[in-house]
Amino acid sequence: MLTTIQINALKPREKAYKVADAKGLYLLVNPNGSLLWRVKFRFHGIEKKMALGRYPDVSLKEARQKRDEAREQLEEGVDPAAARLQAKVEAEIAARTTFRVVADEFIEKMELEGKAAATLKKMRWFRDVLQPTIGHRPIADITAHELLKALKRLERKGHHESAIRARSFSGRVFRYAVATLRAQHNPSDILRGALIAPKVKHHAALLEPAKVGELLRAIDGYGGKIETRIALQLAPHVYLRPGELRKAQWKEIDFEAAVWRVPAERTKMRKPHAVPLSKQAIELLRELKALGNSGDFLFPANTTFLKPICENTLNIALRRLGFTNEEMTSHGFRSIASTLLNESGLWHPDAIERSLAHRERDSVRAAYHRGAHWDERVRMAQWWSDYLVKLRDGAEVIRPKFGT
């Protein structure tokens, strides 16, 4: 068996030569003076060799430990050379398969599946938020502690809701990694309840009929761009989501049938949504059409007809009218319609929910009601517009009729 003194005394020769230790371990002495540990063994009767490192980086004691580990693998029927190569390949793949790489791939998958641009934008934002802490880490190696530390950074800044949503996004990425065999577990699962739950914040809206009347009168007097004024006037009659309203195109409007058909790709639920149009809504749309704007959009941007108005245009207009962000937002028109229509007691709750394009939690019920309530929704749309006119003119106020 070799000793450290003997190894240090070894001299290079014109050709490489071997110096044996024991149990298959030996040193390969190269002409350039390098000393390389090797171990030879037989696997299924075939002689093989495996490199164990360079001396003195790998000491005599360490080389013998590695040799013994290889012999233990042989006793278990494992080829140590093949196992080492497999481990090296897996390590290289893991090093390249970072959270950022998998997140990018997941977002690309979501895009191909038709997710909305706004949803993809939020995903990329959460990916970038997590980048400094776990983005560069192999996804299979990320622990719950690491993820929690990244989320707590957001939480300490007071961004409680963002922290919750970042955990949800990371969980979807980890689940995708598990499904594609690049991770063994999802560390976000055990972090449920670890973050501060944000206070529920509802979209600001004026829900008292008299206040709604004041709002409608203020909108009629809006002195800014005509298209913006009409958008604000139209919003309470159709109660679409702000993105569905501002990105509306003329091809969606059927004047003859008095229907606004919002395509699936522009709805939150990714399903087409039909909106019955009242006489007042048709009148506003005809006024808008008479402006003769070029392009496809009902409400084109200030600088180009090729794009719609930006997402803040209507909220800025409401601020100009004197309504604070805590009083009214563009999304608040939906809350007004939902609240007052339900309080009227005149309409079936399902008809109201269908008009608001809310998701039906019960899949069987959703299938049953897919085409239901259309006639009622048409009548409700006209009643609602007539009621808004009365509120604007300072007249009738709804009295709940829950017994009807």
KOLTIRO-779209 format. One line per 3 residues: number of its first residue (from 1); their letters; for each residue x, y, z of C-alpha. Coordinates in Angstrom, 2 decimals. Layout:
BEGIN
NUM = A = X Y Z  ... .
***
This chain:
BEGIN
1 = MLT = 0.00 0.00 0.00  1.16 3.50 -0.77  2.13 6.17 1.74 .
4 = TIQ = 2.09 9.94 1.34  5.90 9.99 1.48  6.12 7.48 -1.37 .
7 = INA = 3.65 9.47 -3.46  5.55 12.73 -2.98  8.75 10.98 -4.06 .
10 = LKP = 7.33 9.81 -7.38  9.08 11.22 -10.46  7.74 11.50 -14.02 .
13 = REK = 9.17 9.28 -16.74  9.25 9.42 -20.51  6.02 7.38 -20.56 .
16 = AYK = 3.10 7.31 -18.16  3.21 4.56 -15.56  1.02 3.19 -12.75 .
19 = VAD = 1.73 2.82 -9.05  -0.68 0.49 -7.27  -2.18 1.02 -3.83 .
22 = AKG = -4.74 -1.71 -3.00  -8.11 -3.11 -4.06  -7.86 -1.71 -7.57 .
25 = LYL = -6.74 1.80 -6.56  -3.65 3.19 -8.28  -1.91 6.42 -9.28 .
28 = LVN = -1.26 7.25 -12.92  1.99 9.23 -13.16  2.08 11.26 -16.39 .
31 = PNG = 5.21 12.55 -18.19  4.16 16.12 -17.30  4.30 15.24 -13.59 .
34 = SLL = 0.56 15.10 -12.92  -0.63 12.38 -10.54  -4.12 11.04 -11.27 .
37 = WRV = -6.11 8.66 -9.09  -7.76 5.76 -10.87  -9.65 2.69 -9.71 .
40 = KFR = -10.23 -0.39 -11.81  -13.04 -2.84 -11.23  -15.06 -5.51 -12.99 .
43 = FHG = -18.74 -5.11 -13.72  -20.51 -8.16 -15.19  -17.09 -9.58 -16.03 .
46 = IEK = -15.93 -6.52 -17.95  -12.94 -4.57 -16.64  -13.58 -0.83 -16.26 .
49 = KMA = -11.70 2.17 -14.93  -12.94 5.29 -13.15  -11.15 8.58 -12.45 .
52 = LGR = -11.17 9.71 -8.82  -9.38 13.04 -9.13  -5.92 14.59 -9.08 .
55 = YPD = -3.34 14.28 -6.31  -2.87 16.26 -4.05  -6.35 17.83 -4.60 .
58 = VSL = -7.64 14.39 -3.66  -5.53 12.99 -0.82  -4.59 9.36 -0.37 .
61 = KEA = -7.22 9.00 2.35  -9.94 10.58 0.18  -8.99 8.40 -2.80 .
64 = RQK = -9.37 5.26 -0.67  -12.79 6.51 0.57  -13.97 7.02 -3.01 .
67 = RDE = -12.65 3.56 -3.95  -14.56 1.99 -1.07  -17.76 3.84 -2.07 .
70 = ARE = -17.37 2.48 -5.61  -16.92 -1.06 -4.26  -20.10 -0.67 -2.18 .
73 = QLE = -22.00 0.30 -5.33  -20.63 -2.79 -7.08  -21.89 -4.97 -4.26 .
76 = EGV = -25.35 -3.44 -4.78  -25.17 -4.25 -8.51  -24.55 -0.65 -9.59 .
79 = DPA = -21.89 0.38 -12.09  -20.10 3.23 -10.23  -18.72 4.76 -13.43 .
82 = AAR = -22.17 4.87 -15.05  -23.73 6.19 -11.84  -21.16 8.98 -11.65 .
85 = LQA = -21.75 9.95 -15.28  -25.52 9.99 -14.71  -25.11 12.16 -11.63 .
88 = KVE = -22.90 14.56 -13.59  -25.45 14.83 -16.40  -28.28 15.40 -13.94 .
91 = AEI = -26.28 18.07 -12.13  -25.55 19.86 -15.40  -29.24 19.74 -16.40 .
94 = AAR = -30.31 20.98 -12.97  -27.83 23.85 -13.14  -29.31 24.93 -16.46 .
97 = TTF = -32.92 24.34 -15.37  -33.29 27.42 -13.21  -36.53 28.88 -11.89 .
100 = RVV = -36.27 31.62 -14.52  -35.89 29.13 -17.38  -38.90 27.07 -16.26 .
103 = ADE = -40.96 30.20 -15.56  -40.25 31.50 -19.08  -41.28 28.15 -20.54 .
106 = FIE = -44.46 28.09 -18.43  -45.44 31.62 -19.50  -44.83 30.70 -23.14 .
109 = KME = -47.14 27.70 -22.64  -49.82 29.96 -21.17  -49.49 32.30 -24.14 .
112 = LEG = -49.94 29.42 -26.60  -53.04 28.37 -24.65  -54.57 31.77 -25.30 .
115 = KAA = -54.22 33.54 -21.96  -54.98 37.25 -22.04  -52.15 39.73 -22.60 .
118 = ATL = -52.86 41.31 -19.22  -52.53 37.93 -17.50  -49.22 37.23 -19.25 .
121 = KKM = -47.96 40.67 -18.29  -48.71 39.98 -14.62  -46.95 36.60 -14.84 .
124 = RWF = -43.82 38.23 -16.25  -43.94 40.84 -13.49  -44.04 38.17 -10.77 .
127 = RDV = -41.24 36.26 -12.55  -39.08 39.41 -12.48  -39.93 40.08 -8.82 .
130 = LQP = -38.67 36.61 -7.87  -35.61 36.78 -10.14  -33.11 38.35 -7.68 .
133 = TIG = -33.70 35.70 -5.02  -34.56 32.41 -6.73  -34.50 33.13 -10.46 .
136 = HRP = -30.94 31.88 -10.91  -31.35 28.82 -8.68  -31.88 25.29 -10.08 .
139 = IAD = -35.62 24.79 -9.62  -35.19 21.29 -8.17  -32.96 22.66 -5.39 .
142 = ITA = -35.15 25.55 -4.22  -36.40 25.03 -0.69  -39.50 26.37 1.01 .
145 = HEL = -37.21 28.53 3.17  -35.72 30.20 0.09  -39.12 30.86 -1.44 .
148 = LKA = -40.49 32.22 1.84  -37.53 34.57 2.12  -38.25 35.91 -1.38 .
151 = LKR = -41.94 36.41 -0.58  -41.20 38.06 2.76  -39.17 40.71 0.93 .
154 = LER = -42.37 41.78 -0.80  -44.37 41.55 2.39  -41.97 43.77 4.34 .
157 = KGH = -42.54 46.51 1.77  -46.25 46.39 2.56  -47.13 44.56 -0.67 .
160 = HES = -49.22 41.89 1.02  -51.45 41.08 -1.94  -48.46 40.95 -4.31 .
163 = AIR = -46.72 38.52 -1.97  -49.78 36.24 -1.95  -50.05 36.35 -5.73 .
166 = ARS = -46.31 35.77 -6.17  -46.63 32.62 -4.06  -49.52 31.50 -6.27 .
169 = FSG = -47.52 32.17 -9.45  -44.43 30.37 -8.15  -46.64 27.43 -7.20 .
172 = RVF = -47.89 27.14 -10.77  -44.29 27.19 -12.04  -43.20 24.53 -9.54 .
175 = RYA = -46.18 22.33 -10.44  -45.22 22.65 -14.10  -41.63 21.68 -13.22 .
178 = VAT = -42.89 18.60 -11.36  -45.16 17.67 -14.27  -42.23 17.95 -16.71 .
181 = LRA = -39.94 15.87 -14.45  -37.60 18.69 -13.50  -38.51 18.91 -9.82 .
184 = QHN = -39.69 16.50 -7.15  -41.90 18.78 -5.07  -43.67 22.13 -4.92 .
187 = PSD = -42.30 24.17 -1.98  -45.08 26.76 -2.28  -47.66 24.25 -1.05 .
190 = ILR = -46.40 24.23 2.53  -46.32 28.05 2.62  -50.11 28.37 2.62 .
193 = GAL = -50.99 30.59 5.54  -47.40 31.77 6.04  -48.03 35.23 4.59 .
196 = IAP = -50.16 38.10 5.87  -53.59 37.94 4.28  -54.37 41.28 2.59 .
199 = KVK = -57.53 43.14 3.48  -60.18 42.66 0.81  -60.45 45.85 -1.23 .
202 = HHA = -63.55 46.24 -3.36  -63.65 48.41 -6.46  -64.79 51.88 -5.43 .
205 = ALL = -68.30 52.73 -6.58  -71.18 55.03 -5.70  -73.98 52.70 -4.66 .
208 = EPA = -76.65 55.15 -3.44  -79.14 55.96 -6.22  -79.01 59.70 -5.55 .
211 = KVG = -75.20 59.66 -5.77  -75.41 57.66 -9.01  -77.63 60.40 -10.41 .
214 = ELL = -75.00 63.00 -9.48  -72.35 60.90 -11.20  -74.37 60.60 -14.41 .
217 = RAI = -75.04 64.34 -14.51  -71.34 65.04 -14.00  -70.42 62.67 -16.84 .
220 = DGY = -72.88 64.40 -19.20  -71.02 67.64 -18.49  -67.56 66.22 -19.13 .
223 = GGK = -65.61 68.76 -21.19  -62.73 66.61 -22.39  -62.44 64.42 -25.46 .
226 = IET = -65.83 63.44 -26.89  -64.89 59.76 -27.16  -63.98 59.68 -23.48 .
229 = RIA = -67.27 61.32 -22.52  -69.24 58.77 -24.56  -67.22 55.90 -23.02 .
232 = LQL = -68.17 57.15 -19.55  -71.81 57.56 -20.60  -71.92 54.09 -22.14 .
235 = APH = -70.17 52.27 -19.27  -73.14 52.26 -16.82  -75.54 51.03 -19.53 .
238 = VYL = -73.49 47.98 -20.59  -71.48 47.40 -17.36  -68.64 45.61 -19.17 .
241 = RPG = -65.23 45.18 -17.60  -63.02 48.24 -18.28  -60.70 46.28 -20.62 .
244 = ELR = -63.65 44.91 -22.58  -65.04 48.42 -23.01  -61.91 50.31 -23.95 .
247 = KAQ = -60.69 47.68 -26.44  -64.08 47.36 -28.15  -64.12 47.15 -31.97 .
250 = WKE = -66.90 48.12 -34.35  -67.16 44.59 -35.73  -68.52 43.52 -32.33 .
253 = IDF = -71.54 45.85 -32.56  -74.67 44.59 -34.29  -76.90 47.66 -34.58 .
256 = EAA = -79.72 45.77 -36.27  -79.93 43.05 -33.59  -79.03 45.52 -30.82 .
259 = VWR = -76.32 43.19 -29.50  -72.71 43.74 -28.53  -70.76 40.48 -28.94 .
262 = VPA = -67.48 40.47 -27.02  -65.15 37.74 -28.38  -63.76 35.11 -26.03 .
265 = ERT = -60.16 36.34 -26.31  -61.14 39.67 -24.74  -63.19 38.38 -21.82 .
268 = KMR = -61.86 37.47 -18.40  -63.53 34.05 -18.53  -62.22 33.37 -22.06 .
271 = KPH = -65.78 32.80 -23.28  -67.76 34.96 -25.75  -70.13 37.35 -24.04 .
274 = AVP = -73.24 38.88 -25.64  -74.61 42.17 -24.30  -78.16 43.27 -25.16 .
277 = LSK = -78.14 46.95 -26.06  -80.82 49.34 -24.85  -82.13 52.21 -26.95 .
280 = QAI = -79.94 54.59 -24.95  -76.84 52.48 -25.57  -77.59 52.31 -29.31 .
283 = ELL = -78.02 56.08 -29.40  -74.63 56.63 -27.75  -72.97 54.19 -30.16 .
286 = REL = -74.52 55.97 -33.16  -73.23 59.30 -31.83  -69.79 57.76 -31.50 .
289 = KAL = -69.97 56.29 -34.99  -70.93 59.69 -36.43  -67.57 61.12 -35.31 .
292 = GNS = -66.07 59.27 -38.27  -62.89 58.09 -36.58  -60.66 55.83 -38.64 .
295 = GDF = -59.63 52.38 -37.49  -61.39 49.48 -35.82  -61.61 50.73 -32.23 .
298 = LFP = -64.63 52.49 -30.77  -62.36 54.46 -28.47  -59.03 55.05 -30.26 .
301 = ANT = -55.97 56.43 -28.49  -55.10 60.11 -28.76  -51.98 59.50 -30.86 .
304 = TFL = -53.11 56.68 -33.16  -56.28 55.00 -34.40  -54.43 51.67 -34.38 .
307 = KPI = -54.62 51.35 -30.59  -57.40 51.82 -28.03  -57.34 54.32 -25.18 .
310 = CEN = -55.05 53.38 -22.31  -56.33 51.64 -19.20  -56.17 54.79 -17.05 .
313 = TLN = -58.08 57.13 -19.39  -61.52 56.66 -17.82  -60.20 56.77 -14.26 .
316 = IAL = -58.34 60.00 -15.02  -61.54 61.44 -16.48  -63.40 60.52 -13.28 .
319 = RRL = -60.73 62.29 -11.25  -61.16 65.39 -13.46  -64.88 65.27 -12.67 .
322 = GFT = -64.03 65.44 -8.97  -64.54 61.81 -7.95  -61.68 60.39 -5.88 .
325 = NEE = -60.22 56.93 -6.31  -61.99 55.92 -3.09  -65.36 57.07 -4.47 .
328 = MTS = -65.49 55.80 -8.05  -63.43 53.86 -10.59  -64.17 52.66 -14.10 .
331 = HGF = -64.77 49.17 -12.70  -67.29 50.65 -10.28  -69.98 50.85 -12.97 .
334 = RSI = -70.28 47.06 -12.72  -70.72 47.28 -8.95  -73.44 49.91 -9.39 .
337 = AST = -75.35 47.68 -11.81  -74.91 44.54 -9.72  -76.00 46.23 -6.49 .
340 = LLN = -79.00 48.20 -7.76  -80.30 45.49 -10.08  -80.26 42.99 -7.24 .
343 = ESG = -81.85 45.49 -4.86  -84.68 46.09 -7.30  -85.95 42.55 -6.75 .
346 = LWH = -87.29 42.60 -10.31  -84.81 40.29 -11.99  -83.64 36.75 -11.55 .
349 = PDA = -80.18 36.66 -9.92  -78.94 34.35 -12.68  -79.94 36.89 -15.32 .
352 = IER = -77.92 39.54 -13.50  -74.93 37.25 -13.13  -75.07 36.32 -16.83 .
355 = SLA = -75.19 40.01 -17.75  -72.09 40.62 -15.64  -70.36 37.60 -17.26 .
358 = HRE = -69.51 36.12 -13.89  -68.13 32.61 -13.68  -70.63 29.92 -12.75 .
361 = RDS = -69.00 27.73 -10.07  -71.33 24.79 -10.70  -70.38 23.31 -14.10 .
364 = VRA = -73.73 21.53 -14.50  -75.62 24.69 -13.64  -73.41 26.68 -16.03 .
367 = AYH = -74.22 24.32 -18.89  -77.93 24.53 -18.13  -77.96 28.32 -18.00 .
370 = RGA = -75.67 28.92 -20.97  -78.49 30.19 -23.17  -81.00 30.93 -20.45 .
373 = HWD = -82.38 34.33 -19.41  -81.64 36.08 -22.73  -85.15 37.48 -23.10 .
376 = ERV = -85.09 38.60 -19.49  -81.68 40.17 -19.97  -82.98 42.14 -22.98 .
379 = RMA = -85.88 43.50 -20.90  -83.57 44.15 -17.98  -81.12 46.11 -20.16 .
382 = QWW = -83.84 48.46 -21.31  -85.33 48.81 -17.82  -81.88 49.56 -16.41 .
385 = SDY = -81.14 52.25 -19.00  -84.54 53.85 -18.39  -83.83 53.80 -14.67 .
388 = LVK = -80.42 55.42 -15.17  -82.09 58.23 -17.13  -84.51 58.77 -14.22 .
391 = LRD = -81.62 58.89 -11.77  -79.74 61.32 -13.99  -82.81 63.55 -14.15 .
394 = GAE = -83.16 63.43 -10.39  -86.32 61.33 -10.34  -87.24 57.83 -9.17 .
397 = VIR = -85.16 55.89 -6.64  -85.36 52.09 -6.37  -87.22 50.64 -3.42 .
400 = PKF = -86.23 47.01 -2.82  -88.90 44.51 -3.81  -87.38 41.32 -2.44 .
403 = GT = -90.79 39.69 -2.12  -91.51 40.00 -5.83 .
***
